[in-house]
Amino acid sequence: MPCSAPCSRLPCDERCTKLLTCGHRCPSICGEICPEDLCKDCGKAQDARVDLLEMKMYAEIDIDQSPIVVLGCGHFFTAETLDGMMGMSTVYLSNNDGRFIALADFPSAFSTMPQCPDCKRPVRQYATRRYNRIINRAVADESAKRFLVAGKNELKNFSIEIERLEEKLTASHSDILREIDILHESRRMAVRPHFRNRWAACEKLRREISLFCKSSADRNHPFHKLHEATIHALRRLESDDLSDGLAALSLESPSHRFERDRRVMLTAEMALLKIEFVILEDIMGISRALRHAAIAEPEYWPGGSPLLRAKPFLRSCTSFISGCSTQSLPRLAVEATLCHARMAQMFQSCLPLDEADMAKAIGFVADAKAHLDRASLWCEQPFEHADELKEAVQEAIELINRERYEEVSPEEVAAIKRAMVGGPTGLATHSGHWYNCVNGHPFAIGECGMPMEEARCPECGAAIGGLNHQSVAGVTRAENMED
């Protein structure tokens, strides 16, 4: 199996039958490394406290009934003590006698790195083999946490850059319109070709976001990589083991539940839609001003004709809204709805359309109205920025129901922009606690004193799905662990 793949074998509960170099029987459990310096018959470490249930010393226990397990830090305890502290009952099923009989599905919450009861050091991989199913799962979960946190922080930088570029285009838009007015008054019928570099920075950022989308796709998620590596290892086994192993490793199984948490990828796709919207909105505004001034448009628009770019953009918005609805991500769905509605209205009113395109434009507007109606319902959920988004949705509904296209006022633009401000809310922390909402979204909150029952997912507003909060103090601890 690859590194960090959760063990699929049942741990043994019998005492090891091997002999130490002193000639006495190993005091540890079957499958563990024999501790040469902890022979009970030789009277070593007799005063060590090994049973935390009855607070017994090493000299007081029956080693045949309670063999010990040695941790990588050197501390050792009875297997019964450590089994309870490590949470073996959460990953294995046992019978009435306490014997492990089958594998259990992993809990729905992120796992935390198990620690030594005495020194609090993390239990290292392979140093203590009995708990590798728990340890390996925790290591994989730490990788998934870092994937979410790092992705969210990168998306925050994209959001800031998109806002900066939008402000820059807005500030220079009036200069462009003023020049168009001068050309119109002087009856000149062409504009100097200075549009070529106007959107260069936006196109560069769009390419960067596109690369990030590829890097954050499902195939690059830590759980997916581990899943693929495990399948590759299973293919080397005999046919019976292969069929059983593949059945247990379905991506729909609870052990790979977080792979379906696609928030980083979907938020990156939303950033891609936003930067494309910023470019198209600016181009369409300039194109509309040129037509009103009876000035010929440039023969070449960077990135292609706005008419040709708007149609796939609108279709992408519709597909994105559907995907967010499936993933129970109403905040992203509402943001995409706002982009779709504004673009559908501009497509219908700002471009010279033939009969076929006009029919498509009417269809886009009808879709936008339907999406806005659903967005109004989504905004009733208590997710992050729900009130601002609800206000923006109402503004968009009023705009799209007007009989003719009107320039959006600065106040209306500001309301929508405020509603679409994102950020790393819910994940930008390496302290505090991780939670899972009832829709399966893992999220983190800091040590702010918030009562657990008040914690809600920033994406969908759902409450915590049971008492499954986990500390993330071990997020950085996994970095020092063995591969």
C-alpha positions in Angstrom: 0.0 0.0 0.0 1.2 3.6 -0.6 2.3 5.8 2.2 -0.6 7.1 4.3 -3.1 4.6 3.0 -5.3 3.5 5.9 -4.6 -0.1 6.9 -7.1 -2.6 5.8 -6.0 -5.4 8.1 -7.4 -6.2 11.6 -5.0 -5.7 14.4 -4.0 -8.7 16.5 -4.8 -8.8 20.2 -2.4 -11.6 21.2 0.8 -11.2 23.0 3.9 -11.5 20.9 5.5 -15.0 20.9 9.0 -13.9 20.0 11.9 -14.0 22.5 14.0 -11.0 23.5 17.8 -11.2 23.5 17.6 -11.9 27.2 15.7 -15.1 26.5 12.4 -13.9 27.9 9.2 -13.6 25.9 8.4 -10.2 24.4 6.0 -8.2 26.5 4.4 -6.4 23.6 1.6 -7.3 21.3 1.7 -9.3 18.1 2.8 -7.2 15.1 4.8 -4.6 17.1 8.5 -4.1 17.3 9.9 -6.1 20.2 11.1 -3.7 23.0 14.4 -5.1 24.1 14.8 -2.8 27.1 11.3 -3.4 28.6 11.5 -7.0 29.6 9.1 -7.5 32.5 10.8 -10.7 33.7 14.1 -8.8 34.0 12.4 -6.3 36.2 12.9 -3.3 34.0 10.8 -0.1 34.2 8.6 -1.7 36.9 7.5 1.7 38.3 6.2 3.0 34.9 2.5 3.9 34.9 1.1 1.8 32.0 -2.7 1.4 32.8 -4.5 4.7 32.8 -7.9 3.1 33.5 -6.9 1.6 36.9 -3.7 3.7 37.3 -1.6 0.5 37.6 2.2 0.3 37.3 4.1 -2.0 35.0 4.9 -4.3 37.9 1.2 -4.7 38.8 -0.2 -5.9 35.4 -0.5 -9.4 34.0 1.5 -9.1 30.8 -0.3 -12.2 29.3 -3.7 -10.5 29.8 -2.5 -6.9 29.1 0.5 -6.8 26.8 2.1 -3.4 26.3 2.4 -1.2 23.2 5.5 1.1 22.9 5.1 4.5 21.3 7.8 6.2 19.2 8.5 8.6 22.0 9.5 5.8 24.3 6.5 5.8 26.6 4.5 2.6 26.8 1.0 1.6 28.0 -1.2 -1.4 27.9 -2.9 -2.1 24.6 -6.3 -1.7 26.3 -5.4 1.8 27.6 -4.1 3.1 24.2 -6.9 1.5 22.2 -9.4 3.6 24.0 -7.4 6.8 23.8 -6.5 6.4 20.1 -10.2 5.7 19.2 -9.8 2.2 17.8 -13.6 1.7 18.2 -14.2 4.4 15.6 -12.3 2.5 12.9 -12.8 -1.1 13.8 -15.9 -3.1 14.8 -15.5 -5.5 17.7 -17.5 -8.3 19.3 -18.8 -8.7 22.9 -15.3 -9.9 23.9 -13.6 -6.8 22.6 -12.0 -8.6 19.7 -11.8 -6.7 16.4 -13.8 -8.4 13.8 -14.2 -6.0 10.9 -13.3 -2.5 9.5 -15.6 0.4 10.4 -16.3 3.4 8.2 -14.3 6.4 9.0 -16.0 9.1 11.0 -17.5 12.0 9.0 -15.3 14.6 10.7 -11.6 15.3 10.1 -9.3 13.1 12.2 -6.7 14.5 14.5 -3.2 13.2 15.0 -3.2 10.8 18.0 -0.8 11.8 20.8 1.1 10.1 23.6 -0.9 10.5 26.8 2.2 11.6 28.7 4.4 13.8 26.5 1.7 14.7 23.9 4.0 14.0 21.0 2.2 12.7 17.9 2.2 8.9 17.5 4.5 8.3 14.6 3.7 6.3 11.5 5.3 2.8 11.6 6.9 3.3 15.0 3.7 1.9 16.4 2.1 -0.3 13.8 -1.1 -1.1 15.7 -2.6 2.3 15.2 -1.5 2.9 11.6 -5.1 2.9 10.3 -5.8 5.8 12.6 -2.5 7.6 12.1 -2.5 7.2 8.3 -6.0 8.6 8.1 -5.1 11.5 10.3 -2.0 12.3 8.1 -4.3 12.2 5.0 -6.8 14.5 6.7 -4.0 17.0 7.6 -3.1 17.1 3.9 -6.7 17.8 3.0 -6.9 20.6 5.6 -3.8 22.2 4.2 -5.2 21.8 0.7 -8.3 23.6 1.7 -6.6 26.4 3.7 -3.9 27.0 1.1 -6.4 27.1 -1.7 -8.7 29.5 0.1 -5.8 31.8 0.8 -4.7 31.8 -2.8 -8.3 32.5 -3.8 -8.3 35.5 -1.5 -5.3 36.9 -3.4 -7.2 36.4 -6.7 -10.3 38.2 -5.3 -8.2 41.2 -4.2 -6.5 41.3 -7.6 -9.8 41.1 -9.5 -11.2 43.9 -7.4 -8.1 46.0 -8.1 -8.2 45.5 -11.8 -12.0 46.2 -11.9 -11.4 49.5 -10.1 -8.6 50.4 -12.5 -10.8 49.7 -15.5 -13.7 51.7 -14.0 -11.4 54.7 -13.3 -10.2 54.8 -16.9 -13.6 54.1 -18.4 -14.6 57.7 -18.2 -11.5 58.8 -20.1 -12.4 56.3 -22.9 -16.0 57.7 -23.1 -14.7 61.3 -23.1 -12.5 60.5 -26.0 -15.4 58.9 -27.8 -17.5 62.0 -27.3 -14.6 64.2 -28.7 -14.4 61.9 -31.8 -18.2 62.1 -32.2 -18.2 65.9 -32.1 -15.3 66.2 -34.5 -17.1 63.7 -36.9 -14.1 61.4 -36.9 -15.3 57.9 -37.6 -12.5 55.8 -36.1 -10.8 55.3 -32.7 -7.1 55.0 -32.2 -6.2 51.3 -31.7 -5.3 51.7 -28.0 -7.5 48.9 -26.8 -5.0 46.2 -27.5 -3.3 46.4 -24.0 -6.3 47.7 -22.0 -7.2 44.2 -20.8 -3.7 42.6 -20.8 -3.5 42.5 -17.0 -6.9 41.0 -16.8 -6.1 38.3 -19.4 -2.9 37.5 -17.5 -4.8 37.1 -14.3 -7.4 35.0 -16.1 -4.6 32.6 -17.2 -3.3 32.4 -13.7 -6.7 31.5 -12.3 -7.2 29.0 -15.1 -4.0 27.3 -14.1 -5.1 27.3 -10.4 -8.4 25.7 -11.5 -6.4 22.8 -13.0 -4.2 22.4 -10.0 -7.3 22.4 -7.6 -9.3 19.9 -9.8 -10.5 16.7 -8.3 -7.6 14.7 -9.6 -5.1 16.9 -7.6 -7.0 16.6 -4.3 -4.9 14.7 -1.7 -7.6 12.1 -1.2 -7.8 11.4 -4.9 -4.1 11.0 -5.3 -4.1 8.6 -2.4 -7.0 6.7 -3.8 -5.3 6.3 -7.2 -2.1 5.2 -5.6 -3.9 2.6 -3.5 -5.7 1.3 -6.6 -2.4 1.1 -8.4 -1.0 -1.0 -5.5 -4.1 -3.2 -5.4 -3.7 -4.1 -9.1 -0.5 -5.9 -8.2 -2.4 -8.2 -5.9 -4.2 -11.4 -6.7 -7.6 -11.2 -8.3 -9.6 -11.9 -5.2 -7.8 -9.3 -3.1 -8.1 -6.9 -6.0 -11.9 -7.2 -6.3 -12.4 -6.9 -2.5 -10.0 -4.0 -2.3 -11.5 -2.0 -5.2 -15.0 -2.5 -3.8 -13.8 -1.0 -0.5 -12.2 1.9 -2.1 -15.1 3.4 -4.0 -14.9 7.1 -4.2 -18.4 7.2 -2.9 -17.4 5.5 0.3 -17.2 7.5 3.5 -13.4 7.0 3.6 -13.2 9.4 0.6 -16.0 11.7 1.5 -13.9 14.8 1.5 -13.0 14.3 -2.1 -16.5 15.4 -2.9 -15.9 18.6 -1.1 -15.2 20.7 -4.2 -15.3 24.2 -2.7 -11.8 25.2 -3.6 -12.2 24.1 -7.2 -15.7 25.7 -7.5 -14.5 28.9 -5.9 -11.7 29.1 -8.3 -14.1 28.6 -11.2 -16.2 31.5 -9.7 -13.1 33.7 -9.7 -12.6 32.7 -13.4 -16.1 33.8 -14.2 -15.6 37.0 -12.3 -12.5 38.1 -14.2 -14.2 37.2 -17.5 -17.2 39.2 -16.5 -15.1 42.2 -15.6 -13.5 42.1 -19.1 -16.7 41.6 -20.9 -18.6 44.3 -19.0 -15.9 46.8 -19.8 -15.8 45.8 -23.5 -19.5 45.9 -23.9 -19.7 49.4 -22.2 -17.2 50.7 -24.7 -18.9 49.0 -27.6 -22.2 50.5 -26.7 -20.7 54.0 -26.4 -19.1 53.6 -29.8 -22.3 52.6 -31.5 -24.2 55.5 -29.9 -21.6 57.9 -31.2 -21.8 56.2 -34.7 -18.1 55.4 -34.5 -16.8 52.2 -36.0 -15.7 49.6 -33.5 -12.2 48.2 -33.7 -11.8 45.4 -36.2 -10.2 43.3 -33.5 -11.2 43.0 -29.9 -8.5 41.3 -27.7 -9.8 37.9 -26.9 -12.4 37.9 -29.6 -15.7 39.6 -30.3 -17.7 40.3 -27.1 -20.8 38.7 -28.8 -18.9 35.5 -29.3 -17.4 35.5 -25.7 -20.7 36.4 -24.0 -22.7 33.3 -25.1 -20.3 30.7 -23.7 -19.9 32.8 -20.6 -23.6 32.7 -20.0 -23.7 29.0 -20.6 -20.8 28.5 -18.2 -22.7 30.5 -15.5 -25.8 28.3 -15.9 -23.7 25.1 -15.6 -21.8 26.5 -12.6 -25.1 27.5 -10.9 -26.3 23.9 -11.3 -23.1 22.5 -10.0 -23.2 24.7 -6.9 -26.8 23.7 -6.2 -25.8 20.0 -6.4 -22.9 20.7 -3.9 -25.2 22.7 -1.6 -23.2 25.9 -2.1 -25.8 28.6 -2.3 -23.4 31.5 -1.8 -21.4 30.7 -4.9 -24.6 29.9 -6.8 -26.0 33.4 -6.0 -22.8 35.1 -7.0 -22.8 33.3 -10.3 -26.5 34.2 -10.7 -25.7 37.9 -10.4 -23.0 37.7 -13.0 -25.4 35.8 -15.3 -28.2 38.2 -14.9 -26.2 41.3 -15.6 -24.5 39.7 -18.6 -27.8 38.5 -20.0 -29.2 42.0 -19.9 -26.1 43.5 -21.5 -26.1 40.8 -24.2 -29.7 41.6 -25.1 -29.4 45.4 -25.0 -25.8 46.3 -25.9 -25.0 44.3 -28.9 -26.3 44.3 -32.5 -28.1 41.0 -32.8 -29.5 39.2 -35.7 -32.8 37.3 -35.4 -31.2 34.1 -34.2 -29.1 35.9 -31.6 -32.1 37.9 -30.4 -33.9 34.6 -29.7 -30.9 33.4 -27.7 -30.8 36.7 -25.8 -34.5 36.4 -24.9 -33.8 32.9 -23.7 -30.8 34.1 -21.6 -32.9 36.8 -20.0 -35.7 34.3 -19.2 -33.0 31.9 -17.6 -31.7 34.8 -15.6 -35.1 35.7 -14.2 -35.6 32.0 -13.2 -32.1 31.9 -11.6 -32.8 35.2 -9.7 -36.0 33.8 -8.3 -34.1 30.7 -7.0 -31.4 33.0 -5.7 -33.9 34.9 -3.6 -34.8 31.6 -1.9 -31.2 30.7 -1.4 -30.5 34.0 0.3 -33.0 33.0 3.1 -30.3 30.6 4.3 -27.9 32.0 7.0 -24.6 31.7 5.0 -21.8 34.3 4.9 -22.9 37.6 3.2 -26.4 36.4 2.8 -28.0 39.8 3.6 -25.7 41.6 1.1 -26.4 39.0 -1.6 -30.1 39.2 -1.0 -30.0 43.0 -1.5 -28.0 42.6 -4.7 -30.4 40.0 -6.0 -33.3 42.4 -5.5 -31.4 45.1 -7.3 -30.7 42.7 -10.2 -34.4 41.7 -10.4 -35.4 45.3 -10.7 -32.9 45.9 -13.4 -33.7 42.9 -15.5 -37.5 43.7 -15.3 -37.0 47.1 -16.8 -38.4 47.5 -20.3 -35.2 48.8 -21.7 -31.5 48.7 -20.9 -30.3 51.4 -18.5 -26.8 52.1 -17.3 -26.4 50.6 -13.9 -25.9 53.4 -11.3 -22.8 53.5 -9.2 -24.9 52.7 -6.1 -26.3 49.6 -7.8 -22.8 48.5 -8.9 -21.5 49.1 -5.4 -24.3 47.0 -3.8 -23.6 44.1 -6.1 -19.8 44.4 -5.6 -20.2 44.4 -1.8 -22.3 41.3 -2.0 -19.8 39.4 -4.2 -16.7 40.1 -2.0 -15.4 36.8 -1.0 -12.4 35.9 1.1 -11.1 32.9 3.1 -13.9 32.9 5.7 -14.3 29.7 7.5 -11.0 28.2 6.5 -8.1 30.7 7.0 -7.0 29.3 10.3 -4.5 26.8 11.7 -6.0 27.1 15.2 -9.4 26.7 16.7 -11.6 23.8 15.6 -12.8 22.1 12.4 -16.4 21.3 12.0 -18.6 19.5 9.5 -22.0 20.9 8.6 -25.0 18.7 7.8 -24.2 19.1 4.0 -20.7 17.6 4.5 -18.7 20.8 4.2 -15.7 20.9 6.5 -14.9 24.4 7.9 -12.9 26.0 10.7 -13.5 28.7 13.1 -10.9 30.4 15.4 -10.8 30.4 19.2 -13.4 33.2 19.4 -15.5 31.8 22.1 -18.4 31.0 19.8 -20.8 28.4 21.3 -20.6 25.2 19.4 -24.4 25.2 18.7 -24.1 28.6 17.1 -21.4 27.6 14.6 -22.7 27.5 11.0 -21.1 26.7 7.7 -20.0 30.0 5.9 -20.9 28.5 2.5 -24.4 27.1 3.0 -25.4 28.3 6.5 -26.1 24.8 7.7 -25.6 23.8 11.3 -23.0 21.4 12.6 -23.8 17.9 11.7 -23.6 16.4 15.2 -20.9 16.6 17.8 -18.0 16.0 15.3 -15.8 19.0 15.9 -12.1 18.4 15.9 -9.1 20.4 17.0 -6.8 21.5 14.3 -3.8 22.1 16.5 -2.2 19.2 14.8 -2.3 20.8 11.3 1.4 21.6 11.4 2.5 18.6 13.4 2.1 16.2 10.5 4.9 18.0 8.7 7.5 16.5 11.1 6.1 13.0 10.8 7.7 10.1 8.8 6.5 9.5 5.3 
